[in-house]
Amino acid sequence: MGLVSDGLDRAVQKAFTRPIPKSAGAQMRYLVRQLKGTRPVAELLGVSQRTVERYVKDQIRRPRPDLAARLADAVRARWQPRVRELARRQAATSTGIIIDTRARFGFTAAPGSTDDARIRHLTLALPPAFAARLFDAQAAGASEQQLRAITAVGLGETYFRDGGRRAHGLEVEFTDVEQLDFDL
Protein backbone atom coordinates (compact mmCIF):
# COMPACT_ATOMS: atom_id res chain seq x y z
CA MET A 1 0.00 0.00 0.00
CA GLY A 2 1.17 3.51 0.70
CA LEU A 3 1.59 6.08 3.40
CA VAL A 4 -1.81 7.75 2.97
CA SER A 5 -3.76 4.54 2.42
CA ASP A 6 -2.15 2.84 5.43
CA GLY A 7 -2.79 5.93 7.54
CA LEU A 8 -6.47 5.92 6.62
CA ASP A 9 -6.69 2.22 7.50
CA ARG A 10 -5.03 2.80 10.89
CA ALA A 11 -7.43 5.66 11.63
CA VAL A 12 -10.44 3.47 10.93
CA GLN A 13 -8.96 0.65 13.01
CA LYS A 14 -8.89 2.96 16.03
CA ALA A 15 -12.69 2.84 15.95
CA PHE A 16 -12.78 -0.92 16.56
CA THR A 17 -14.83 -1.85 19.60
CA ARG A 18 -12.97 -5.12 20.25
CA PRO A 19 -9.36 -6.12 19.65
CA ILE A 20 -8.55 -8.67 16.96
CA PRO A 21 -8.03 -12.26 18.18
CA LYS A 22 -4.60 -12.74 19.79
CA SER A 23 -3.68 -16.37 19.15
CA ALA A 24 -2.79 -17.73 15.72
CA GLY A 25 -5.47 -20.42 16.07
CA ALA A 26 -8.20 -17.91 16.84
CA GLN A 27 -7.07 -15.69 13.96
CA MET A 28 -7.04 -18.67 11.60
CA ARG A 29 -10.52 -19.79 12.72
CA TYR A 30 -11.82 -16.26 12.13
CA LEU A 31 -10.39 -16.22 8.60
CA VAL A 32 -11.84 -19.66 7.86
CA ARG A 33 -15.29 -18.41 8.90
CA GLN A 34 -14.92 -15.21 6.85
CA LEU A 35 -13.59 -16.86 3.69
CA LYS A 36 -15.79 -19.97 4.11
CA GLY A 37 -13.12 -22.65 3.97
CA THR A 38 -9.52 -23.57 4.59
CA ARG A 39 -8.47 -23.55 0.92
CA PRO A 40 -9.13 -19.78 0.36
CA VAL A 41 -7.27 -19.01 3.61
CA ALA A 42 -4.32 -21.14 2.51
CA GLU A 43 -4.20 -19.35 -0.85
CA LEU A 44 -4.46 -15.95 0.83
CA LEU A 45 -1.61 -16.66 3.26
CA GLY A 46 0.58 -18.68 0.91
CA VAL A 47 0.60 -21.87 3.01
CA SER A 48 -0.82 -25.34 2.49
CA GLN A 49 -4.40 -26.22 3.32
CA ARG A 50 -3.13 -28.80 5.82
CA THR A 51 -1.17 -26.08 7.66
CA VAL A 52 -4.35 -24.01 8.00
CA GLU A 53 -6.21 -27.04 9.35
CA ARG A 54 -3.47 -27.65 11.92
CA TYR A 55 -3.70 -24.03 13.14
CA VAL A 56 -7.50 -24.32 13.37
CA LYS A 57 -7.14 -27.41 15.58
CA ASP A 58 -4.41 -25.70 17.67
CA GLN A 59 -1.86 -28.35 16.68
CA ILE A 60 0.48 -25.50 15.70
CA ARG A 61 0.55 -22.56 18.08
CA ARG A 62 3.35 -20.23 16.97
CA PRO A 63 3.61 -19.20 13.34
CA ARG A 64 6.82 -17.98 11.70
CA PRO A 65 7.19 -14.19 12.06
CA ASP A 66 6.40 -13.52 8.39
CA LEU A 67 3.29 -15.73 8.51
CA ALA A 68 2.22 -14.15 11.81
CA ALA A 69 2.39 -10.70 10.21
CA ARG A 70 0.43 -11.79 7.11
CA LEU A 71 -2.14 -13.51 9.32
CA ALA A 72 -2.65 -10.48 11.58
CA ASP A 73 -2.89 -8.16 8.55
CA ALA A 74 -5.48 -10.40 6.88
CA VAL A 75 -7.60 -10.52 10.05
CA ARG A 76 -7.25 -6.78 10.65
CA ALA A 77 -8.37 -6.03 7.08
CA ARG A 78 -11.61 -7.99 7.63
CA TRP A 79 -12.27 -7.23 11.30
CA GLN A 80 -15.53 -5.50 12.24
CA PRO A 81 -16.65 -4.34 8.77
CA ARG A 82 -19.77 -2.58 10.08
CA VAL A 83 -17.83 -0.60 12.68
CA ARG A 84 -15.29 0.29 9.98
CA GLU A 85 -18.02 1.50 7.61
CA LEU A 86 -19.75 3.47 10.37
CA ALA A 87 -16.48 5.25 11.25
CA ARG A 88 -15.87 6.13 7.58
CA ARG A 89 -19.43 7.38 7.12
CA GLN A 90 -19.26 9.49 10.28
CA ALA A 91 -15.94 11.06 9.24
CA ALA A 92 -17.29 11.74 5.76
CA THR A 93 -20.53 13.34 6.90
CA SER A 94 -20.00 15.06 10.25
CA THR A 95 -16.66 14.86 12.06
CA GLY A 96 -14.02 15.04 9.34
CA ILE A 97 -10.53 13.66 9.81
CA ILE A 98 -7.48 14.92 11.69
CA ILE A 99 -4.12 14.86 9.91
CA ASP A 100 -0.80 15.01 11.73
CA THR A 101 2.05 15.28 9.25
CA ARG A 102 5.63 16.36 8.92
CA ALA A 103 6.31 16.99 5.27
CA ARG A 104 7.86 19.36 2.79
CA PHE A 105 5.32 21.87 1.53
CA GLY A 106 6.01 24.06 -1.45
CA PHE A 107 3.58 26.31 -3.23
CA THR A 108 3.27 28.83 -5.99
CA ALA A 109 2.65 32.18 -4.39
CA ALA A 110 2.06 35.76 -5.45
CA PRO A 111 5.01 37.73 -6.87
CA GLY A 112 7.23 39.17 -4.17
CA SER A 113 6.75 36.34 -1.71
CA THR A 114 8.75 33.16 -1.32
CA ASP A 115 7.60 29.88 -2.77
CA ASP A 116 10.52 27.81 -1.47
CA ALA A 117 9.47 24.44 -0.11
CA ARG A 118 10.07 23.87 3.58
CA ILE A 119 9.45 21.20 6.18
CA ARG A 120 6.39 21.89 8.30
CA HIS A 121 4.76 19.92 11.08
CA LEU A 122 1.00 20.34 10.80
CA THR A 123 -1.82 18.94 12.87
CA LEU A 124 -5.21 20.05 11.65
CA ALA A 125 -8.72 18.86 11.03
CA LEU A 126 -9.86 18.37 7.46
CA PRO A 127 -13.55 19.02 6.85
CA PRO A 128 -15.89 16.08 6.17
CA ALA A 129 -15.89 16.79 2.42
CA PHE A 130 -12.17 15.99 2.17
CA ALA A 131 -12.53 12.94 4.40
CA ALA A 132 -15.27 11.71 2.06
CA ARG A 133 -13.06 12.33 -0.98
CA LEU A 134 -10.19 10.41 0.61
CA PHE A 135 -12.30 7.42 1.64
CA ASP A 136 -14.12 7.31 -1.71
CA ALA A 137 -10.84 7.43 -3.63
CA GLN A 138 -9.35 4.72 -1.42
CA ALA A 139 -12.40 2.50 -1.94
CA ALA A 140 -12.17 3.07 -5.71
CA GLY A 141 -8.56 1.85 -5.69
CA ALA A 142 -6.82 5.20 -6.16
CA SER A 143 -3.04 5.21 -6.31
CA GLU A 144 -0.85 6.65 -3.57
CA GLN A 145 -0.15 9.71 -5.75
CA GLN A 146 -3.87 10.38 -6.18
CA LEU A 147 -4.46 10.06 -2.42
CA ARG A 148 -1.54 12.42 -1.76
CA ALA A 149 -2.99 14.92 -4.24
CA ILE A 150 -6.36 14.89 -2.44
CA THR A 151 -4.56 15.29 0.89
CA ALA A 152 -2.52 18.20 -0.50
CA VAL A 153 -5.66 19.93 -1.75
CA GLY A 154 -7.29 19.46 1.66
CA LEU A 155 -4.25 20.75 3.54
CA GLY A 156 -3.92 23.67 1.13
CA GLU A 157 -7.55 24.63 1.51
CA THR A 158 -7.64 24.24 5.28
CA TYR A 159 -4.24 25.54 6.35
CA PHE A 160 -2.73 27.70 3.66
CA ARG A 161 -5.95 29.27 2.37
CA ASP A 162 -7.73 29.34 5.73
CA GLY A 163 -10.89 27.74 4.36
CA GLY A 164 -10.86 29.95 1.23
CA ARG A 165 -10.47 33.28 3.05
CA ARG A 166 -6.97 34.03 1.77
CA ALA A 167 -4.30 33.25 -0.82
CA HIS A 168 -6.49 32.36 -3.79
CA GLY A 169 -4.71 30.59 -6.63
CA LEU A 170 -2.27 28.88 -4.27
CA GLU A 171 -1.10 25.47 -5.53
CA VAL A 172 0.21 23.26 -2.69
CA GLU A 173 2.85 20.60 -3.30
CA PHE A 174 3.01 17.82 -0.67
CA THR A 175 6.35 15.93 -0.93
CA ASP A 176 9.03 14.28 1.19
CA VAL A 177 6.53 13.08 3.76
CA GLU A 178 8.43 12.08 6.90
CA GLN A 179 5.41 11.32 9.05
CA LEU A 180 1.70 11.03 8.33
CA ASP A 181 -0.99 9.99 10.77
CA PHE A 182 -4.75 10.23 10.55
CA ASP A 183 -7.33 10.19 13.33
CA LEU A 184 -11.11 10.20 13.18
C-alpha positions as CSV (number, residue, x, y, z in Angstrom):
1,M,0.0,0.0,0.0
2,G,1.2,3.5,0.7
3,L,1.6,6.1,3.4
4,V,-1.8,7.8,3.0
5,S,-3.8,4.5,2.4
6,D,-2.2,2.8,5.4
7,G,-2.8,5.9,7.5
8,L,-6.5,5.9,6.6
9,D,-6.7,2.2,7.5
10,R,-5.0,2.8,10.9
11,A,-7.4,5.7,11.6
12,V,-10.4,3.5,10.9
13,Q,-9.0,0.6,13.0
14,K,-8.9,3.0,16.0
15,A,-12.7,2.8,16.0
16,F,-12.8,-0.9,16.6
17,T,-14.8,-1.8,19.6
18,R,-13.0,-5.1,20.2
19,P,-9.4,-6.1,19.6
20,I,-8.6,-8.7,17.0
21,P,-8.0,-12.3,18.2
22,K,-4.6,-12.7,19.8
23,S,-3.7,-16.4,19.1
24,A,-2.8,-17.7,15.7
25,G,-5.5,-20.4,16.1
26,A,-8.2,-17.9,16.8
27,Q,-7.1,-15.7,14.0
28,M,-7.0,-18.7,11.6
29,R,-10.5,-19.8,12.7
30,Y,-11.8,-16.3,12.1
31,L,-10.4,-16.2,8.6
32,V,-11.8,-19.7,7.9
33,R,-15.3,-18.4,8.9
34,Q,-14.9,-15.2,6.9
35,L,-13.6,-16.9,3.7
36,K,-15.8,-20.0,4.1
37,G,-13.1,-22.6,4.0
38,T,-9.5,-23.6,4.6
39,R,-8.5,-23.5,0.9
40,P,-9.1,-19.8,0.4
41,V,-7.3,-19.0,3.6
42,A,-4.3,-21.1,2.5
43,E,-4.2,-19.3,-0.9
44,L,-4.5,-16.0,0.8
45,L,-1.6,-16.7,3.3
46,G,0.6,-18.7,0.9
47,V,0.6,-21.9,3.0
48,S,-0.8,-25.3,2.5
49,Q,-4.4,-26.2,3.3
50,R,-3.1,-28.8,5.8
51,T,-1.2,-26.1,7.7
52,V,-4.3,-24.0,8.0
53,E,-6.2,-27.0,9.4
54,R,-3.5,-27.6,11.9
55,Y,-3.7,-24.0,13.1
56,V,-7.5,-24.3,13.4
57,K,-7.1,-27.4,15.6
58,D,-4.4,-25.7,17.7
59,Q,-1.9,-28.3,16.7
60,I,0.5,-25.5,15.7
61,R,0.5,-22.6,18.1
62,R,3.3,-20.2,17.0
63,P,3.6,-19.2,13.3
64,R,6.8,-18.0,11.7
65,P,7.2,-14.2,12.1
66,D,6.4,-13.5,8.4
67,L,3.3,-15.7,8.5
68,A,2.2,-14.2,11.8
69,A,2.4,-10.7,10.2
70,R,0.4,-11.8,7.1
71,L,-2.1,-13.5,9.3
72,A,-2.7,-10.5,11.6
73,D,-2.9,-8.2,8.6
74,A,-5.5,-10.4,6.9
75,V,-7.6,-10.5,10.0
76,R,-7.3,-6.8,10.7
77,A,-8.4,-6.0,7.1
78,R,-11.6,-8.0,7.6
79,W,-12.3,-7.2,11.3
80,Q,-15.5,-5.5,12.2
81,P,-16.7,-4.3,8.8
82,R,-19.8,-2.6,10.1
83,V,-17.8,-0.6,12.7
84,R,-15.3,0.3,10.0
85,E,-18.0,1.5,7.6
86,L,-19.7,3.5,10.4
87,A,-16.5,5.3,11.2
88,R,-15.9,6.1,7.6
89,R,-19.4,7.4,7.1
90,Q,-19.3,9.5,10.3
91,A,-15.9,11.1,9.2
92,A,-17.3,11.7,5.8
93,T,-20.5,13.3,6.9
94,S,-20.0,15.1,10.2
95,T,-16.7,14.9,12.1
96,G,-14.0,15.0,9.3
97,I,-10.5,13.7,9.8
98,I,-7.5,14.9,11.7
99,I,-4.1,14.9,9.9
100,D,-0.8,15.0,11.7
101,T,2.0,15.3,9.3
102,R,5.6,16.4,8.9
103,A,6.3,17.0,5.3
104,R,7.9,19.4,2.8
105,F,5.3,21.9,1.5
106,G,6.0,24.1,-1.5
107,F,3.6,26.3,-3.2
108,T,3.3,28.8,-6.0
109,A,2.6,32.2,-4.4
110,A,2.1,35.8,-5.4
111,P,5.0,37.7,-6.9
112,G,7.2,39.2,-4.2
113,S,6.8,36.3,-1.7
114,T,8.8,33.2,-1.3
115,D,7.6,29.9,-2.8
116,D,10.5,27.8,-1.5
117,A,9.5,24.4,-0.1
118,R,10.1,23.9,3.6
119,I,9.5,21.2,6.2
120,R,6.4,21.9,8.3
121,H,4.8,19.9,11.1
122,L,1.0,20.3,10.8
123,T,-1.8,18.9,12.9
124,L,-5.2,20.1,11.7
125,A,-8.7,18.9,11.0
126,L,-9.9,18.4,7.5
127,P,-13.6,19.0,6.9
128,P,-15.9,16.1,6.2
129,A,-15.9,16.8,2.4
130,F,-12.2,16.0,2.2
131,A,-12.5,12.9,4.4
132,A,-15.3,11.7,2.1
133,R,-13.1,12.3,-1.0
134,L,-10.2,10.4,0.6
135,F,-12.3,7.4,1.6
136,D,-14.1,7.3,-1.7
137,A,-10.8,7.4,-3.6
138,Q,-9.3,4.7,-1.4
139,A,-12.4,2.5,-1.9
140,A,-12.2,3.1,-5.7
141,G,-8.6,1.9,-5.7
142,A,-6.8,5.2,-6.2
143,S,-3.0,5.2,-6.3
144,E,-0.9,6.6,-3.6
145,Q,-0.1,9.7,-5.7
146,Q,-3.9,10.4,-6.2
147,L,-4.5,10.1,-2.4
148,R,-1.5,12.4,-1.8
149,A,-3.0,14.9,-4.2
150,I,-6.4,14.9,-2.4
151,T,-4.6,15.3,0.9
152,A,-2.5,18.2,-0.5
153,V,-5.7,19.9,-1.7
154,G,-7.3,19.5,1.7
155,L,-4.2,20.7,3.5
156,G,-3.9,23.7,1.1
157,E,-7.6,24.6,1.5
158,T,-7.6,24.2,5.3
159,Y,-4.2,25.5,6.4
160,F,-2.7,27.7,3.7
161,R,-5.9,29.3,2.4
162,D,-7.7,29.3,5.7
163,G,-10.9,27.7,4.4
164,G,-10.9,29.9,1.2
165,R,-10.5,33.3,3.1
166,R,-7.0,34.0,1.8
167,A,-4.3,33.2,-0.8
168,H,-6.5,32.4,-3.8
169,G,-4.7,30.6,-6.6
170,L,-2.3,28.9,-4.3
171,E,-1.1,25.5,-5.5
172,V,0.2,23.3,-2.7
173,E,2.9,20.6,-3.3
174,F,3.0,17.8,-0.7
175,T,6.4,15.9,-0.9
176,D,9.0,14.3,1.2
177,V,6.5,13.1,3.8
178,E,8.4,12.1,6.9
179,Q,5.4,11.3,9.1
180,L,1.7,11.0,8.3
181,D,-1.0,10.0,10.8
182,F,-4.8,10.2,10.6
183,D,-7.3,10.2,13.3
184,L,-11.1,10.2,13.2
